[in-house]
């Protein structure tokens, strides 16, 4: 007979999920409501307003998809990409690569603009690729989780000097920790996740679509081949029509609502500054231990910090000591960076001075063996 499952209380400092504030977990203990209950509809309306504030947008079509960040990526690409359409995809890490693969599965002819993992794009190269392509869609990962690289999404809107670009941005590891500025940066579609900078449990993918993006979707020759992630069908559930779509995870949306409330109570700028301050403190500590960061200072994420593993150090052994002896989880590298970096998330509630000091002390101990 199976025993009750009692997981340990870890300090989650990997690439996500991050630890969740008690009041977010408490929100999940509220009474369960049906997905067509008028009271639940009021929660959905509030959730949309909160997401607009955190995305920094006035987009009407802004809501949470029942699925992880990958579902958000799939929703954006499946709805916007048409068969045999050229799509420019910026790739300098695993998740840029995933976007390219996913766009291809939805029928795109992918034009890849590549940079070395952990290195910035040549934006002139992006511009030239867009000029030569016949399509309108350009995609970029804002916060490349595989490398700790912050990509220049604010420069994408200049592509509209070439033609009417549709800009798709992955904000999975930036939303709630970095400025995304959907309206300010002219972004047409963006998706995130609930479990990183936002500070809720995993399981939801916030998305937002501009009117320009919706016009392109409405003008499709054929409907998207996805039914579950069809934005126009989902919108009929989230807007006042309230047309049944699926059994929504109400408790998860309660948690997301509470996490977004916490963000706005703190204030977006205060929250961004906190993440920057604690990332800089962590980097200073890492460098004092004689280690180096992967990404140049001007391109680093605050939410996800990538540390080069010193020569001769056993990657897995150090991570195991942190987990077993200090109850701290950090992430390993993967792809071309497997065994070469550690990925350290300082996101949401885990971006604080005490966590930074605790981690640095534990890391010193783990390195000493």
C-alpha positions in Angstrom: 0.0 0.0 0.0 1.3 3.4 -0.9 2.2 5.8 1.9 1.0 9.4 1.9 3.2 11.7 -0.3 5.0 14.4 1.7 7.4 16.3 -0.6 10.2 18.2 1.0 10.1 22.0 1.2 12.9 22.8 -1.4 14.4 26.2 -2.3 13.7 26.2 -6.0 16.5 28.2 -7.7 16.5 26.5 -11.1 15.0 27.8 -14.3 11.5 27.3 -12.9 9.3 26.6 -11.1 10.1 29.0 -8.3 8.7 28.9 -4.8 5.3 30.4 -4.3 4.2 32.9 -1.7 1.9 31.4 1.0 -1.0 33.7 0.0 -0.9 32.3 -3.5 -1.2 28.7 -2.2 -3.9 29.9 0.1 -5.9 31.2 -2.8 -6.1 27.6 -4.1 -7.9 26.5 -1.0 -10.9 28.7 -1.9 -14.1 26.8 -2.9 -14.1 25.3 -6.3 -16.5 26.9 -8.8 -17.8 25.6 -12.1 -16.3 27.0 -15.2 -19.7 28.5 -16.2 -20.5 30.0 -12.8 -21.2 33.8 -13.0 -19.0 34.3 -9.9 -16.1 32.5 -11.7 -16.7 34.7 -14.7 -16.0 37.7 -12.5 -12.7 36.1 -11.5 -11.9 35.7 -15.2 -12.6 39.4 -15.9 -10.3 40.4 -13.1 -7.6 38.1 -14.3 -7.7 39.7 -17.7 -7.3 43.2 -16.3 -4.4 42.1 -14.1 -2.7 40.4 -17.0 -3.1 43.5 -19.2 -1.4 45.5 -16.5 1.6 43.1 -16.2 2.0 42.6 -19.9 1.7 46.5 -20.2 -1.0 46.3 -22.8 -4.5 47.4 -23.6 -5.1 44.3 -25.8 -8.6 43.1 -25.4 -7.6 39.5 -26.1 -5.5 38.8 -23.1 -6.1 35.7 -20.9 -4.6 32.5 -19.5 -4.4 29.3 -21.5 -4.9 26.0 -19.6 -1.4 24.6 -20.2 2.2 25.4 -19.7 4.3 28.0 -21.4 4.8 25.6 -24.3 1.0 25.7 -24.9 1.3 29.5 -25.1 4.0 29.2 -27.7 1.9 26.7 -29.7 -1.2 29.0 -29.5 0.7 32.0 -30.9 2.3 30.1 -33.7 -0.7 27.8 -34.6 -3.0 30.8 -34.9 -0.7 33.1 -36.8 1.3 30.8 -39.1 -0.3 29.7 -42.3 0.8 26.8 -44.5 3.9 27.7 -46.7 4.3 31.1 -45.1 7.8 32.3 -44.5 8.5 33.1 -40.8 11.7 34.7 -39.5 12.8 33.0 -36.2 15.6 34.3 -34.2 17.6 31.5 -32.6 20.3 31.8 -30.0 19.3 29.1 -27.6 17.0 26.1 -27.0 13.7 27.9 -26.9 14.4 29.9 -30.0 15.2 26.5 -31.6 11.9 25.2 -30.3 10.0 28.1 -31.9 11.6 27.3 -35.2 10.7 23.6 -34.9 7.1 24.4 -33.8 6.6 26.9 -36.6 7.8 24.3 -39.1 5.3 21.8 -37.8 2.5 24.3 -38.4 3.6 24.6 -42.0 5.9 27.5 -42.0 9.0 27.8 -44.2 11.3 28.9 -41.4 14.0 31.5 -42.0 16.5 31.1 -39.1 18.6 34.0 -37.9 21.2 32.4 -35.6 23.7 33.5 -33.1 25.9 31.5 -30.8 24.2 30.3 -27.6 24.7 33.0 -25.0 25.6 35.7 -27.6 23.5 38.6 -28.9 21.9 38.8 -32.3 23.2 41.0 -35.1 20.0 43.0 -35.5 21.1 44.1 -39.0 21.2 40.4 -39.9 17.7 40.1 -38.6 16.6 43.1 -40.7 18.2 41.7 -43.8 16.6 38.3 -43.3 13.2 40.0 -42.9 13.8 42.1 -46.1 14.6 39.0 -48.1 11.7 36.9 -46.7 8.2 37.1 -48.1 6.3 36.7 -44.8 5.3 39.1 -42.1 6.0 37.1 -38.9 9.2 37.6 -36.9 9.7 35.8 -33.6 12.2 36.3 -30.7 12.7 34.9 -27.2 13.0 37.8 -24.8 14.6 35.8 -22.0 16.4 32.7 -23.4 16.1 30.3 -20.5 18.8 28.0 -21.8 21.5 30.6 -21.7 20.5 33.5 -19.4 20.5 35.8 -22.5 18.2 38.9 -22.7 17.4 39.6 -26.3 16.5 43.1 -27.7 12.8 42.8 -28.3 12.6 46.6 -28.2 14.4 46.7 -31.5 12.0 44.5 -33.4 9.4 47.3 -34.1 11.9 49.0 -36.4 11.3 46.1 -38.8 8.0 47.8 -39.6 10.0 50.3 -41.7 10.5 47.3 -44.1 6.8 46.2 -44.1 3.9 45.4 -41.8 5.7 42.9 -39.4 3.8 40.8 -37.0 6.0 40.5 -33.9 5.8 37.4 -31.7 7.7 37.4 -28.4 8.4 34.6 -25.9 8.2 36.3 -22.4 8.2 33.0 -20.4 11.1 33.9 -18.2 10.8 37.7 -18.3 7.1 38.5 -17.5 6.9 39.7 -13.9 10.7 40.1 -13.6 11.7 42.3 -16.6 9.9 45.0 -18.5 8.1 43.4 -21.5 6.2 46.5 -22.6 3.9 44.8 -25.1 2.3 48.0 -26.4 5.4 50.2 -26.0 7.5 47.7 -28.0 4.9 47.0 -30.7 4.6 43.3 -29.8 1.6 41.6 -31.5 1.6 38.3 -29.7 3.3 37.2 -26.5 3.1 34.3 -24.2 4.4 33.5 -20.8 4.0 31.0 -18.0 2.6 31.1 -14.4 5.5 29.6 -12.5 8.5 31.9 -13.0 8.6 35.7 -12.6 4.8 35.7 -12.0 5.2 33.5 -8.9 2.3 31.0 -9.2 2.4 27.2 -9.6 3.0 25.8 -13.1 0.0 25.0 -15.4 -1.1 28.2 -17.0 0.2 30.2 -20.0 -0.8 33.9 -20.1 -1.1 35.1 -23.7 -2.0 38.5 -25.4 -2.8 39.3 -29.0 -2.9 42.7 -30.6 -5.7 43.8 -32.9 -3.2 43.6 -35.8 -2.5 39.9 -34.9 -6.2 39.2 -34.7 -6.8 40.8 -38.1 -4.2 38.4 -39.6 -5.8 35.4 -37.8 -9.3 36.4 -39.1 -7.9 36.7 -42.7 -6.6 33.2 -42.7 -7.4 31.1 -45.8 -8.2 28.2 -43.6 -8.9 27.9 -39.8 -6.0 26.9 -37.6 -5.7 23.1 -37.4 -5.7 23.3 -33.6 -9.2 23.4 -32.0 -8.2 23.6 -28.4 -5.8 26.5 -28.9 -7.9 28.4 -31.5 -7.7 31.9 -30.1 -11.0 33.0 -31.7 -12.8 30.1 -30.1 -11.1 30.7 -26.7 -12.0 34.3 -26.9 -15.7 33.5 -27.0 -15.3 31.8 -23.6 -13.3 34.7 -22.1 -15.4 37.5 -23.6 -19.0 38.3 -22.5 -20.4 35.7 -24.9 -19.2 33.0 -22.4 -19.4 30.2 -25.0 -18.3 26.9 -23.3 -14.8 25.8 -24.4 -13.3 23.5 -21.8 -13.4 22.8 -18.1 -11.1 25.6 -16.8 -8.7 24.9 -13.9 -10.4 27.3 -11.6 -8.0 26.8 -8.6 -5.0 27.6 -10.8 -6.6 30.7 -12.1 -7.3 31.8 -8.4 -3.6 31.3 -7.8 -2.6 33.3 -10.9 -5.0 36.1 -9.9 -3.4 36.3 -6.5 0.2 36.3 -7.8 -0.7 39.1 -10.2 -2.2 41.1 -7.4 1.1 40.7 -5.5 3.0 42.0 -8.5 0.9 45.1 -8.8 0.9 45.8 -5.1 4.7 45.8 -5.2 4.6 47.9 -8.4 6.1 46.8 -11.7 9.1 49.1 -11.6 9.9 48.2 -8.0 9.7 44.5 -8.9 12.0 44.9 -11.9 14.5 46.9 -9.8 14.4 44.2 -7.1 15.2 41.5 -9.6 18.0 43.5 -11.1 19.5 44.3 -7.7 19.5 40.7 -6.5 20.9 39.4 -9.7 23.8 41.9 -9.5 24.5 40.9 -5.9 24.5 37.2 -6.9 26.9 37.9 -9.8 29.2 39.9 -7.5 29.2 36.9 -5.1 29.9 34.4 -7.9 32.8 36.4 -9.2 34.2 36.7 -5.7 34.3 32.9 -5.6 36.5 33.0 -8.8 33.8 32.0 -11.2 32.5 33.7 -14.4 29.1 34.3 -15.9 28.3 33.0 -19.4 26.6 36.2 -20.8 28.1 39.7 -21.1 26.7 42.1 -18.4 24.7 44.2 -20.9 22.8 41.2 -22.1 22.2 39.3 -18.9 18.8 38.3 -17.5 18.0 39.2 -13.9 15.6 36.3 -13.5 17.9 33.5 -14.8 21.6 33.7 -14.2 24.1 31.4 -16.0 27.4 30.6 -14.3 30.3 28.9 -16.1 31.3 25.7 -14.3 35.0 26.0 -13.4 37.4 23.5 -15.1 37.6 20.2 -13.2 34.4 20.7 -11.2 31.8 17.9 -11.4 28.6 19.6 -12.4 26.2 16.9 -11.2 28.1 16.4 -7.9 27.8 20.1 -7.0 24.1 20.2 -7.8 23.6 17.0 -5.8 25.4 18.5 -2.7 23.3 21.6 -3.0 20.1 19.5 -3.1 21.0 16.9 -0.4 22.9 19.0 2.0 21.3 22.4 1.6 17.9 21.6 0.1 18.6 24.0 -2.8 17.8 23.1 -6.5 19.7 24.8 -9.3 19.5 23.9 -13.0 22.0 22.3 -15.3 22.9 23.3 -18.8 21.6 21.4 -21.7 22.1 21.2 -25.5 25.5 22.7 -26.4 25.9 24.0 -22.8 25.4 20.7 -21.1 28.0 20.3 -18.3 29.3 23.8 -19.0 27.0 26.1 -17.0 24.6 26.2 -14.0 21.3 28.0 -14.5 20.2 29.9 -11.3 16.8 31.3 -11.1 16.2 34.3 -8.9 12.5 34.9 -9.7 9.5 36.2 -7.9 9.6 35.6 -4.2 13.0 34.0 -4.5 14.6 37.2 -5.7 15.7 38.5 -2.3 18.9 39.3 -0.4 18.5 36.4 2.1 18.2 33.8 -0.7 21.3 35.3 -2.5 23.4 35.1 0.7 22.1 31.6 1.5 22.8 30.3 -2.1 26.3 31.8 -2.2 27.3 30.2 1.1 25.8 26.9 0.0 27.6 27.1 -3.3 30.9 27.7 -1.7 30.4 24.7 0.6 29.3 22.5 -2.3 32.4 23.5 -4.4 34.6 22.6 -1.5 33.0 19.2 -1.4 
